[in-house]
């Protein structure tokens, strides 16, 4: 298939063998990648922090070439963490091959991309006239926490960024944001045989949710971006809990509201709707009490279709750029000053599940495209560079 495949496969085998589930330290993978990059002449910086559970996490910033410019010409960005795997998947950490596919946790999301990026960066056949960066992050699966830590420190600045995600080698120029809020509705406990002696928080939450569903199906669908499917901000309530026992009037009910805002719509729009619902219910129902806590607001990203990094990946892959509804670290790279495109081997639809895999052909093609992208942005000529 290609002379590069054996080494790409071996690198992926080594990376998959490292359990980088988001709750665990990712230092073993960063150490391995960092040693490889240092041997190839990269200046490597480890940026550490503690996650919410006190576990040390590491972001890696590796730069080569360019004579000390403040920003890299191109950053290749991959997240090192993976979602958990089922115990029944006994080969989750052992790369297996079948029918042209390589199976293992993270093979698709995103250790396949990291394997390609490491090979392209360390085997580049020429001198870099502008700086190239390899950026490996922690805790993307937990809310892009590693990338946000880099933003806070101002580290990882680049003019252009290829953010590795399984896009089937189709350049993704834009995606929706990702926001979360928790709503706690309060009631008054009492014996269920005497409902007027209390006030059910669950019934109250139901009235809140009914109004939210109505607004999500009406007002939010009025603002549209037809480049997306669906072309409007979506709302989901995926978690709800409340009450103590079947025969106790519930005193509290909590639910989590998730929304994915389209670009150019304020990411706080749904939060404003939640507050308007709360005010309406408090006005119309004596004693109604609810609290809204914003948990997360990750912005959308909307790189222009004619941006250079989008055009280069489209020309190399032969695939027109698209938009997607899921989130990535592209907004953080954009915040650090880059034009960002999301791109990588594998299909997002097989990520996060038992039997995750990446096609071997995707790895070979991805590495070739990354090598040519390095040539284009970092100033050295490689055959086939657009």
LOZAKOL-470399 format. One record per atom (N, C-alpha, C): y, z, x; residue in three letters. Coordinates in steps of 0.05 Angstrom, whole numbers, padded with zeros to 5 digits, always signed. Layout:
YZXala ...
% end
This chain:
-00024+00000+00017unk +00000+00000+00000unk +00025+00000+00017unk +00026+00018+00037unk +00049+00020+00055unk +00042+00037+00079unk +00054+00031+00102unk +00050+00047+00125unk +00061+00075+00122unk +00080+00079+00104unk +00092+00105+00100unk +00076+00123+00082unk +00058+00112+00066unk +00043+00128+00047unk +00028+00152+00059unk +00013+00148+00081unk -00003+00171+00091unk +00015+00195+00098unk +00038+00190+00110unk +00055+00213+00117unk +00069+00224+00093unk +00077+00208+00074unk +00088+00218+00049unk +00068+00235+00034unk +00044+00226+00033unk +00023+00241+00019unk +00017+00267+00034unk +00016+00267+00060unk +00011+00291+00075unk +00034+00312+00072unk +00058+00302+00072unk +00081+00320+00068unk +00080+00332+00040unk +00074+00316+00020unk +00072+00326-00007unk +00049+00346-00009unk +00027+00341+00004unk +00005+00360+00004unk +00014+00387+00015unk +00029+00387+00037unk +00038+00412+00048unk +00057+00427+00030unk +00075+00412+00017unk +00095+00424-00001unk +00082+00435-00026unk +00063+00421-00038unk +00050+00430-00062unk +00034+00455-00056unk +00023+00458-00032unk +00007+00481-00025unk +00024+00507-00024unk +00050+00504-00023unk +00068+00527-00022unk +00075+00535-00051unk +00069+00559-00059unk +00075+00567-00087unk +00105+00575-00088unk +00121+00557-00098unk +00149+00562-00101unk +00157+00565-00130unk +00140+00577-00146unk +00148+00585-00173unk +00174+00601-00171unk +00192+00596-00190unk +00219+00606-00188unk +00221+00636-00184unk +00201+00651-00193unk +00202+00680-00190unk +00194+00689-00161unk +00185+00670-00144unk +00176+00677-00118unk +00196+00667-00097unk +00195+00678-00072unk +00212+00668-00050unk +00206+00639-00045unk +00226+00624-00038unk +00223+00595-00031unk +00226+00591-00001unk +00229+00612+00014unk +00234+00610+00043unk +00212+00594+00058unk +00186+00597+00051unk +00166+00582+00066unk +00171+00551+00065unk +00179+00541+00042unk +00184+00512+00040unk +00210+00505+00056unk +00230+00521+00053unk +00255+00516+00067unk +00251+00517+00098unk +00235+00537+00107unk +00229+00539+00135unk +00215+00514+00146unk +00195+00504+00130unk +00180+00481+00138unk +00198+00456+00139unk +00214+00452+00118unk +00232+00429+00118unk +00253+00431+00139unk +00264+00456+00143unk +00285+00459+00162unk +00276+00453+00191unk +00251+00462+00197unk +00240+00456+00224unk +00238+00426+00228unk +00229+00412+00208unk +00226+00383+00211unk +00253+00369+00214unk +00273+00378+00200unk +00300+00367+00202unk +00313+00374+00229unk +00309+00398+00238unk +00320+00406+00264unk +00308+00389+00286unk +00282+00384+00285unk +00269+00368+00305unk +00280+00339+00306unk +00291+00330+00283unk +00303+00303+00281unk +00333+00303+00287unk +00344+00326+00296unk +00371+00326+00304unk +00391+00336+00284unk +00382+00346+00261unk +00400+00356+00241unk +00410+00384+00248unk +00434+00390+00241unk +00444+00417+00242unk +00437+00431+00216unk +00422+00452+00217unk +00410+00465+00193unk +00423+00492+00189unk +00432+00496+00164unk +00443+00522+00156unk +00426+00533+00132unk +00418+00558+00134unk +00404+00571+00112unk +00424+00589+00098unk +00427+00584+00072unk +00446+00600+00056unk +00430+00617+00036unk +00430+00643+00041unk +00412+00661+00026unk +00428+00676+00005unk +00414+00685-00016unk +00425+00702-00036unk +00401+00716-00050unk +00407+00736-00066unk +00387+00751-00081unk +00389+00742-00111unk +00366+00736-00122unk +00366+00729-00150unk +00368+00754-00168unk +00368+00750-00194unk +00371+00773-00212unk +00350+00794-00209unk +00326+00787-00199unk +00305+00807-00195unk +00305+00818-00167unk +00324+00811-00151unk +00326+00821-00123unk +00310+00805-00103unk +00298+00783-00111unk +00283+00766-00093unk +00301+00749-00076unk +00297+00748-00050unk +00314+00731-00033unk +00307+00702-00037unk +00328+00686-00041unk +00325+00657-00044unk +00342+00643-00022unk +00334+00619-00016unk +00347+00605+00006unk +00355+00576-00003unk +00380+00569+00001unk +00388+00541+00000unk +00390+00531+00029unk +00383+00506+00033unk +00384+00493+00059unk +00404+00471+00059unk +00423+00472+00079unk +00443+00451+00082unk +00439+00439+00110unk +00430+00414+00112unk +00424+00401+00137unk +00441+00376+00140unk +00455+00373+00162unk +00473+00351+00166unk +00469+00338+00193unk +00471+00312+00194unk +00468+00297+00219unk +00487+00274+00219unk +00500+00269+00242unk +00517+00246+00246unk +00545+00250+00236unk +00562+00230+00243unk +00589+00229+00232unk +00611+00244+00247unk +00605+00256+00269unk +00626+00267+00286unk +00643+00289+00273unk +00630+00306+00257unk +00644+00329+00247unk +00662+00325+00223unk +00657+00304+00208unk +00673+00300+00183unk +00668+00323+00164unk +00688+00328+00147unk +00686+00351+00129unk +00665+00347+00107unk +00662+00323+00098unk +00643+00317+00077unk +00622+00297+00087unk +00598+00301+00078unk +00577+00281+00084unk +00583+00255+00068unk +00575+00233+00079unk +00578+00208+00064unk +00557+00206+00042unk +00534+00218+00046unk +00512+00218+00026unk +00496+00244+00029unk +00490+00255+00006unk +00472+00279+00004unk +00448+00271-00012unk +00425+00278-00001unk +00399+00276-00015unk +00392+00304-00024unk +00390+00309-00050unk +00388+00336-00061unk +00362+00340-00076unk +00347+00360-00069unk +00323+00367-00083unk +00320+00396-00088unk +00310+00404-00111unk +00305+00433-00116unk +00277+00441-00108unk +00275+00464-00095unk +00250+00472-00083unk +00232+00488-00102unk +00244+00498-00124unk +00228+00515-00142unk +00214+00499-00163unk +00193+00511-00174unk +00176+00499-00195unk +00173+00518-00218unk +00165+00507-00241unk +00158+00525-00264unk +00130+00536-00259unk +00123+00558-00273unk +00096+00570-00269unk +00074+00550-00278unk +00050+00556-00269unk +00027+00539-00277unk +00005+00557-00289unk -00011+00546-00307unk -00032+00560-00320unk -00054+00567-00300unk -00065+00591-00303unk -00087+00600-00285unk -00111+00581-00286unk -00115+00569-00310unk -00137+00550-00313unk -00135+00525-00296unk -00111+00519-00287unk -00107+00496-00270unk -00112+00505-00241unk -00137+00505-00234unk -00145+00516-00208unk -00136+00499-00184unk -00130+00474-00189unk -00121+00456-00168unk -00090+00453-00167unk -00076+00471-00180unk -00047+00468-00182unk -00034+00467-00155unk -00044+00482-00135unk -00032+00483-00109unk -00048+00467-00088unk -00065+00449-00098unk -00081+00432-00080unk -00077+00403-00090unk -00064+00387-00073unk -00058+00360-00081unk -00084+00344-00084unk -00087+00332-00107unk -00111+00316-00112unk -00103+00288-00119unk -00120+00269-00113unk -00114+00240-00117unk -00133+00228-00137unk -00122+00213-00156unk -00139+00199-00175unk -00124+00176-00188unk -00136+00153-00187unk -00125+00129-00201unk -00096+00123-00192unk -00091+00126-00166unk -00065+00119-00156unk -00044+00140-00161unk -00053+00164-00170unk -00034+00186-00175unk -00040+00210-00158unk -00020+00225-00152unk -00023+00250-00137unk -00016+00273-00155unk -00035+00291-00159unk -00032+00313-00178unk -00027+00340-00164unk -00011+00356-00176unk -00005+00383-00165unk +00021+00394-00177unk +00023+00420-00178unk +00048+00432-00188unk +00071+00424-00169unk +00092+00412-00181unk +00115+00404-00165unk +00113+00376-00154unk +00089+00363-00156unk +00086+00336-00145unk +00107+00317-00157unk +00113+00321-00183unk +00132+00305-00197unk +00160+00317-00196unk +00161+00343-00200unk +00187+00357-00204unk +00190+00381-00185unk +00202+00376-00161unk +00212+00352-00149unk +00202+00349-00120unk +00178+00358-00114unk +00169+00357-00086unk +00163+00329-00078unk +00157+00311-00097unk +00154+00283-00090unk +00180+00272-00078unk +00202+00277-00092unk +00228+00268-00082unk +00234+00281-00054unk +00229+00307-00052unk +00235+00320-00026unk +00219+00307-00004unk +00194+00300-00009unk +00177+00287+00012unk +00190+00261+00020unk +00199+00245+00001unk +00212+00220+00007unk +00238+00224+00022unk +00254+00244+00014unk +00280+00249+00027unk +00276+00258+00056unk +00256+00276+00061unk +00251+00285+00088unk +00242+00262+00106unk +00225+00245+00095unk +00216+00222+00111unk +00239+00203+00117unk +00254+00196+00097unk +00276+00177+00101unk +00297+00188+00120unk +00303+00214+00118unk +00323+00226+00135unk +00314+00228+00164unk +00288+00235+00168unk +00279+00240+00195unk +00268+00216+00209unk +00263+00194+00195unk +00253+00169+00206unk +00273+00147+00205unk +00299+00153+00200unk +00318+00132+00196unk +00321+00115+00221unk +00317+00089+00219unk +00316+00071+00243unk +00344+00062+00251unk +00360+00079+00261unk +00386+00071+00270unk +00404+00095+00273unk +00428+00091+00284unk +00447+00112+00288unk +00464+00116+00263unk +00468+00141+00256unk +00485+00148+00233unk +00514+00147+00241unk +00530+00130+00229unk +00558+00128+00235unk +00575+00146+00217unk +00563+00156+00196unk +00575+00175+00178unk +00555+00196+00171unk +00563+00221+00165unk +00544+00243+00162unk +00526+00240+00138unk +00501+00247+00143unk +00480+00248+00123unk +00473+00277+00118unk +00470+00285+00093unk +00462+00312+00087unk +00436+00313+00071unk +00419+00332+00078unk +00396+00338+00061unk +00401+00366+00050unk +00401+00368+00024unk +00408+00393+00011unk +00384+00402-00006unk +00372+00425+00000unk +00350+00436-00015unk +00358+00462-00028unk +00354+00463-00054unk +00365+00486-00069unk +00343+00504-00081unk +00351+00527-00089unk +00333+00546-00102unk +00341+00549-00131unk +00321+00556-00148unk +00326+00566-00175unk +00339+00546-00193unk +00333+00520-00190unk +00343+00500-00209unk +00331+00505-00236unk +00305+00513-00237unk +00291+00517-00262unk +00301+00541-00277unk +00316+00558-00264unk +00327+00582-00276unk +00357+00580-00283unk +00367+00555-00283unk +00395+00551-00290unk +00412+00541-00267unk +00400+00527-00248unk +00414+00516-00225unk +00429+00537-00209unk +00416+00561-00207unk +00429+00583-00194unk +00435+00579-00165unk +00416+00566-00150unk +00421+00560-00122unk +00445+00542-00118unk +00446+00520-00134unk +00468+00501-00132unk +00495+00515-00139unk +00494+00532-00159unk +00519+00546-00167unk +00528+00565-00145unk +00509+00577-00130unk +00516+00594-00107unk +00530+00577-00086unk +00520+00553-00081unk +00533+00535-00062unk +00562+00528-00071unk +00565+00522-00097unk +00592+00516-00107unk +00611+00539-00102unk +00602+00563-00107unk +00619+00587-00103unk +00628+00589-00074unk +00610+00580-00056unk +00617+00582-00027unk +00630+00557-00016unk +00631+00536-00032unk +00642+00511-00023unk +00625+00496-00003unk +00599+00501-00004unk +00581+00488+00015unk +00565+00465+00001unk +00559+00444+00017unk +00545+00422+00005unk +00563+00399-00004unk +00586+00397+00008unk +00605+00376+00000unk +00597+00349+00010unk +00598+00329-00007unk +00591+00302+00000unk +00607+00283-00017unk +00609+00258-00008unk +00624+00237-00023unk +00605+00225-00045unk +00580+00223-00038unk +00560+00212-00056unk +00535+00229-00055unk +00521+00232-00078unk +00497+00249-00079unk +00476+00235-00096unk +00452+00236-00085unk +00428+00227-00100unk +00413+00253-00106unk +00413+00261-00132unk +00400+00286-00140unk +00372+00279-00149unk +00352+00290-00135unk +00324+00283-00140unk +00313+00296-00166unk +00305+00279-00184unk +00291+00288-00208unk +00272+00265-00216unk +00251+00270-00231unk +00233+00249-00238unk +00244+00230-00260unk +00256+00208-00251unk +00268+00189-00270unk +00254+00162-00271unk +00229+00161-00259unk +00214+00136-00258unk +00230+00115-00243unk +00246+00124-00223unk +00262+00107-00206unk +00283+00091-00221unk +00292+00103-00243unk +00315+00091-00258unk +00339+00109-00252unk +00362+00098-00243unk +00385+00114-00238unk +00397+00126-00264unk +00402+00152-00264unk +00413+00166-00287unk +00442+00173-00279unk +00461+00161-00293unk +00489+00165-00286unk +00502+00188-00302unk +00490+00196-00324unk +00503+00216-00341unk +00482+00232-00356unk +00488+00257-00361unk +00471+00273-00378unk +00487+00295-00392unk +00476+00306-00413unk +00489+00326-00429unk +00491+00353-00413unk +00508+00370-00423unk +00509+00397-00412unk +00487+00415-00424unk +00487+00440-00416unk +00468+00459-00426unk +00481+00486-00429unk +00481+00497-00453unk +00494+00522-00459unk +00476+00540-00476unk +00480+00566-00472unk +00464+00586-00486unk +00482+00609-00495unk +00477+00619-00519unk +00490+00644-00528unk +00470+00660-00544unk +00473+00686-00543unk +00456+00704-00559unk +00473+00716-00582unk +00463+00715-00606unk +00476+00727-00629unk +00460+00751-00638unk +00473+00774-00639unk +00460+00798-00649unk +00473+00805-00676unk +00457+00806-00697unk +00467+00813-00723unk +00457+00842-00729unk +00475+00859-00738unk +00468+00887-00743unk +00465+00891-00773unk +00446+00909-00780unk +00442+00917-00808unk +00442+00948-00809unk +00428+00958-00829unk +00425+00987-00833unk +00397+00993-00841unk +00383+01008-00825unk +00355+01013-00830unk +00351+01031-00855unk +00328+01028-00867unk +00321+01045-00890unk +00292+01039-00898unk +00283+01053-00918unk +00256+01049-00929unk +00256+01023-00945unk +00236+01006-00940unk +00235+00980-00953unk +00231+00982-00983unk +00222+01005-00994unk +00219+01009-01022unk +00246+01012-01036unk +00267+01017-01020unk +00294+01021-01031unk +00313+01003-01017unk +00312+00977-01022unk +00328+00958-01007unk +00358+00963-01008unk +00368+00974-01031unk +00397+00979-01032unk +00406+01002-01015unk +00387+01017-01004unk +00394+01039-00987unk +00401+01030-00958unk +00394+01006-00952unk +00399+00995-00926unk +00412+00967-00928unk +00412+00954-00905unk +00422+00926-00904unk +00405+00911-00883unk +00391+00891-00892unk +00373+00876-00874unk +00387+00859-00854unk +00385+00865-00829unk +00396+00848-00808unk +00383+00820-00808unk +00358+00819-00815unk +00344+00794-00815unk +00354+00776-00837unk +00358+00787-00861unk +00370+00771-00882unk +00398+00761-00874unk +00413+00779-00862unk +00440+00772-00853unk +00439+00750-00832unk +00420+00752-00814unk +00417+00731-00794unk +00409+00704-00807unk +00393+00706-00828unk +00386+00681-00842unk +00410+00667-00854unk +00429+00683-00864unk +00453+00671-00875unk +00470+00658-00853unk +00471+00671-00830unk +00485+00660-00807unk +00472+00633-00798unk +00445+00633-00797unk +00431+00609-00787unk +00434+00586-00807unk +00435+00592-00833unk +00438+00571-00852unk +00465+00557-00849unk +00486+00572-00844unk +00512+00560-00839unk +00512+00544-00813unk +00499+00555-00792unk +00498+00541-00766unk +00483+00514-00769unk +00461+00514-00784unk +00447+00489-00787unk +00464+00468-00802unk +00479+00477-00822unk +00496+00459-00836unk +00517+00446-00818unk +00530+00463-00802unk +00551+00453-00784unk +00539+00434-00762unk +00515+00441-00753unk +00502+00424-00733unk +00495+00397-00744unk +00489+00396-00769unk +00481+00370-00782unk +00505+00354-00793unk +00529+00367-00792unk +00552+00353-00803unk +00574+00351-00782unk +00588+00372-00777unk +00612+00370-00760unk +00605+00361-00731unk +00583+00371-00720unk +00577+00364-00692unk +00568+00335-00690unk +00558+00324-00711unk +00550+00296-00710unk +00573+00276-00714unk +00597+00287-00719unk +00620+00269-00722unk +00631+00260-00695unk +00627+00276-00675unk +00635+00269-00648unk +00611+00257-00633unk +00614+00232-00625unk +00591+00217-00616unk +00596+00203-00589unk +00575+00200-00574unk +00575+00183-00550unk +00550+00166-00552unk +00554+00141-00559unk +00532+00123-00566unk +00514+00116-00542unk +00522+00124-00518unk +00505+00118-00495unk +00482+00138-00493unk +00482+00159-00510unk +00461+00179-00510unk +00443+00176-00535unk +00419+00186-00532unk +00400+00188-00555unk +00388+00216-00555unk +00395+00233-00575unk +00414+00227-00597unk +00443+00227-00587unk +00461+00213-00601unk +00488+00209-00591unk +00508+00231-00597unk +00499+00255-00601unk +00516+00277-00608unk +00506+00303-00596unk +00522+00324-00596unk +00514+00350-00586unk +00492+00362-00604unk +00470+00369-00592unk +00448+00381-00607unk +00448+00411-00605unk +00437+00424-00626unk +00436+00453-00628unk +00407+00461-00634unk +00398+00482-00621unk +00371+00492-00626unk +00371+00523-00625unk +00356+00535-00643unk +00351+00564-00642unk +00321+00567-00636unk +00315+00573-00611unk +00288+00573-00602unk +00275+00601-00600unk +00292+00622-00602unk +00282+00649-00600unk +00295+00666-00621unk +00279+00683-00634unk +00290+00702-00654unk +00272+00726-00654unk +00284+00750-00657unk +00269+00774-00659unk +00285+00795-00675unk +00270+00814-00688unk +00284+00834-00702unk +00265+00852-00718unk +00274+00875-00725unk +00259+00893-00741unk +00240+00910-00725unk +00230+00932-00738unk +00212+00951-00725unk +00184+00951-00738unk +00183+00947-00765unk +00158+00949-00779unk +00161+00934-00806unk +00138+00926-00818unk +00140+00912-00844unk +00153+00928-00866unk +00151+00955-00864unk +00161+00971-00886unk +00188+00985-00879unk +00202+00974-00859unk +00228+00985-00851unk +00248+00962-00854unk +00270+00968-00868unk +00292+00949-00869unk +00303+00945-00841unk +00305+00921-00832unk +00312+00915-00804unk +00341+00923-00798unk +00344+00936-00776unk +00371+00945-00768unk +00384+00926-00748unk +00369+00908-00736unk +00380+00889-00717unk +00363+00864-00716unk +00376+00842-00711unk +00363+00816-00708unk +00378+00800-00687unk +00364+00789-00668unk +00376+00774-00646unk +00364+00746-00646unk +00380+00726-00641unk +00370+00699-00637unk +00387+00685-00616unk +00374+00666-00602unk +00387+00651-00581unk +00394+00623-00590unk +00419+00615-00586unk +00428+00589-00594unk +00432+00572-00568unk +00419+00549-00568unk +00421+00530-00545unk +00435+00506-00555unk +00454+00496-00540unk +00467+00470-00547unk +00471+00453-00522unk +00470+00427-00526unk +00472+00408-00504unk +00496+00389-00510unk +00519+00396-00499unk +00543+00381-00506unk +00544+00354-00493unk +00554+00334-00507unk +00559+00308-00496unk +00582+00309-00477unk +00584+00291-00457unk +00607+00291-00439unk +00633+00288-00455unk +00654+00299-00443unk +00681+00298-00454unk +00685+00315-00479unk +00665+00327-00489unk +00668+00347-00510unk +00669+00374-00497unk +00688+00391-00505unk +00689+00418-00493unk +00663+00432-00497unk +00652+00443-00475unk +00626+00456-00477unk +00627+00481-00494unk +00652+00491-00500unk +00655+00515-00516unk +00655+00508-00546unk +00653+00483-00554unk +00656+00475-00582unk +00637+00490-00600unk +00612+00492-00592unk +00592+00506-00609unk +00598+00536-00609unk +00608+00547-00587unk +00615+00575-00587unk +00637+00580-00607unk +00656+00562-00609unk +00678+00565-00629unk +00666+00564-00657unk +00646+00546-00662unk +00634+00545-00688unk +00619+00571-00695unk +00606+00583-00675unk +00592+00608-00679unk +00612+00630-00687unk +00635+00630-00674unk +00655+00650-00680unk +00666+00646-00708unk +00669+00620-00716unk +00680+00615-00743unk +00660+00624-00764unk +00634+00620-00759unk +00614+00630-00778unk +00615+00660-00780unk +00617+00674-00757unk +00618+00703-00757unk +00642+00713-00774unk +00665+00700-00769unk +00690+00709-00783unk +00686+00704-00813unk +00675+00682-00821unk +00671+00676-00849unk +00653+00696-00863unk +00631+00703-00849unk +00612+00723-00861unk +00624+00751-00862unk +00639+00758-00842unk +00652+00785-00842unk +00673+00786-00865unk +00687+00763-00869unk +00707+00762-00890unk +00694+00765-00918unk +00671+00751-00921unk +00659+00749-00948unk +00639+00771-00955unk +00631+00786-00935unk +00609+00806-00940unk +00617+00833-00927unk +00625+00852-00943unk +00633+00878-00931unk +00610+00890-00915unk +00617+00900-00891unk +00597+00912-00874unk +00582+00893-00856unk +00587+00867-00858unk +00573+00848-00841unk +00582+00851-00812unk +00563+00852-00794unk +00570+00857-00766unk +00552+00839-00749unk +00565+00824-00731unk +00551+00807-00712unk +00566+00806-00686unk +00551+00803-00664unk +00562+00801-00637unk +00552+00776-00624unk +00569+00761-00611unk +00562+00736-00598unk +00566+00739-00568unk +00546+00734-00552unk +00548+00736-00523unk +00542+00710-00510unk +00560+00699-00496unk +00556+00673-00482unk +00539+00679-00457unk +00517+00664-00454unk +00499+00668-00432unk +00501+00647-00410unk +00508+00623-00418unk +00507+00601-00398unk +00523+00577-00408unk +00539+00565-00391unk +00554+00541-00398unk +00553+00521-00374unk +00533+00505-00374unk +00531+00484-00353unk +00543+00458-00364unk +00562+00447-00349unk +00576+00423-00360unk +00558+00398-00360unk +00566+00379-00375unk +00554+00352-00374unk +00564+00338-00348unk +00551+00316-00342unk +00560+00299-00320unk +00562+00271-00331unk +00583+00256-00322unk +00587+00229-00332unk +00599+00212-00309unk +00581+00204-00291unk +00589+00186-00269unk +00592+00158-00280unk +00614+00145-00273unk +00619+00118-00283unk +00596+00099-00276unk +00591+00080-00293unk +00570+00060-00287unk +00577+00043-00263unk +00603+00040-00258unk +00611+00023-00235unk +00616+00040-00210unk +00609+00066-00210unk +00611+00082-00186unk +00593+00071-00164unk +00601+00073-00140unk +00586+00060-00118unk +00557+00069-00116unk +00553+00095-00118unk +00526+00106-00115unk +00508+00096-00138unk +00519+00093-00162unk +00504+00083-00185unk +00497+00054-00180unk +00516+00038-00171unk +00512+00010-00167unk +00491+00005-00145unk +00492+00021-00124unk +00473+00017-00102unk +00444+00023-00111unk +00440+00045-00125unk +00413+00052-00135unk +00403+00032-00156unk +00421+00022-00172unk +00414+00002-00192unk +00405-00024-00178unk +00420-00032-00157unk +00413-00057-00143unk +00387-00053-00128unk +00383-00030-00115unk +00358-00026-00100unk +00334-00025-00117unk +00336-00011-00140unk +00312-00007-00157unk +00308-00030-00176unk +00329-00045-00182unk +00327-00066-00202unk +00328-00055-00230unk +00337-00030-00233unk +00338-00017-00259unk +00366-00010-00267unk +00374-00017-00291unk +00401-00011-00300unk +00404+00019-00305unk +00428+00031-00299unk +00431+00059-00303unk +00430+00068-00332unk +00421+00092-00336unk +00417+00103-00363unk +00430+00131-00365unk +00429+00142-00389unk +00436+00170-00393unk +00412+00185-00404unk +00411+00212-00400unk +00389+00228-00410unk +00400+00253-00422unk +00384+00266-00440unk +00393+00291-00452unk +00388+00316-00436unk +00371+00315-00416unk +00364+00339-00401unk +00384+00344-00378unk +00385+00368-00368unk +00404+00375-00347unk +00392+00374-00319unk +00410+00373-00299unk +00403+00372-00271unk +00425+00387-00255unk +00423+00385-00228unk +00443+00396-00211unk +00466+00377-00205unk +00467+00354-00218unk +00488+00335-00214unk +00516+00346-00220unk +00519+00363-00241unk +00546+00374-00246unk +00556+00391-00223unk +00538+00406-00210unk +00546+00422-00187unk +00554+00405-00163unk +00540+00383-00158unk +00547+00365-00137unk +00574+00351-00143unk +00578+00345-00169unk +00603+00334-00177unk +00626+00353-00172unk +00621+00379-00178unk +00641+00400-00174unk +00648+00402-00144unk +00628+00396-00127unk +00633+00397-00098unk +00645+00371-00088unk +00652+00353-00106unk +00667+00329-00098unk +00652+00303-00096unk +00627+00303-00104unk +00611+00279-00101unk +00610+00262-00126unk +00607+00236-00122unk +00598+00218-00144unk +00567+00221-00143unk +00556+00230-00165unk +00528+00237-00166unk +00512+00219-00184unk +00487+00213-00175unk +00468+00198-00192unk +00442+00213-00190unk +00427+00214-00212unk +00401+00228-00212unk +00380+00206-00210unk +00360+00211-00192unk +00341+00189-00186unk +00317+00201-00171unk +00294+00191-00178unk +00270+00200-00163unk +00244+00189-00174unk +00223+00195-00160unk +00196+00185-00168unk +00184+00202-00190unk +00166+00191-00206unk +00153+00206-00226unk +00167+00205-00253unk +00154+00214-00274unk +00163+00213-00301unk +00168+00241-00311unk +00192+00247-00321unk +00199+00274-00331unk +00180+00283-00353unk +00168+00264-00367unk +00150+00272-00389unk +00124+00284-00380unk +00117+00282-00354unk +00093+00295-00344unk +00099+00320-00328unk +00125+00325-00324unk +00133+00350-00310unk +00129+00374-00328unk +00127+00397-00317unk +00125+00423-00331unk +00099+00425-00348unk +00079+00411-00340unk +00054+00413-00355unk +00030+00413-00335unk +00007+00423-00345unk -00017+00422-00329unk -00024+00393-00325unk -00031+00386-00300unk -00037+00359-00293unk -00013+00342-00285unk +00008+00356-00278unk +00032+00342-00268unk +00025+00323-00244unk +00036+00299-00244unk +00030+00280-00223unk +00053+00262-00216unk +00051+00249-00193unk +00070+00228-00186unk +00054+00204-00177unk +00061+00180-00186unk +00047+00156-00176unk +00053+00151-00146unk +00033+00144-00131unk +00036+00139-00103unk +00056+00116-00098unk +00055+00095-00115unk +00073+00073-00113unk +00102+00082-00116unk +00107+00101-00133unk +00134+00111-00136unk +00144+00124-00110unk +00126+00139-00097unk +00134+00152-00072unk +00142+00131-00051unk +00126+00110-00048unk +00132+00090-00028unk +00158+00076-00034unk +00162+00068-00059unk +00187+00054-00067unk +00211+00073-00064unk +00208+00098-00072unk +00230+00116-00070unk +00239+00120-00041unk +00220+00124-00023unk +00228+00127+00005unk +00242+00103+00015unk +00233+00079+00008unk +00247+00054+00017unk +00275+00053+00006unk +00279+00060-00019unk +00305+00059-00031unk +00324+00080-00018unk +00314+00103-00012unk +00330+00124+00001unk +00338+00115+00029unk +00320+00103+00044unk +00326+00093+00070unk +00349+00072+00069unk +00348+00055+00050unk +00369+00034+00047unk +00395+00046+00037unk +00393+00067+00021unk +00417+00081+00012unk +00431+00095+00035unk +00415+00107+00053unk +00426+00119+00077unk +00440+00098+00094unk +00428+00075+00097unk +00440+00054+00112unk +00467+00045+00100unk +00467+00043+00074unk +00492+00034+00060unk +00514+00054+00064unk +00509+00080+00059unk +00531+00099+00059unk +00537+00111+00086unk +00517+00111+00104unk +00521+00124+00130unk +00526+00104+00152unk +00528+00078+00145unk +00540+00058+00163unk +00522+00044+00182unk +00496+00045+00179unk +00478+00030+00197unk +00463+00009+00181unk +00457-00013+00193unk +00445-00036+00178unk +00415-00033+00178unk +00403-00037+00154unk +00374-00038+00151unk +00368-00062+00133unk +00347-00077+00140unk +00341-00100+00124unk +00338-00093+00095unk +00350-00110+00078unk +00348-00105+00049unk +00370-00087+00038unk +00389-00078+00054unk +00410-00061+00045unk +00430-00077+00028unk +00437-00067+00004unk +00455-00082-00013unk +00484-00081-00002unk 
% end
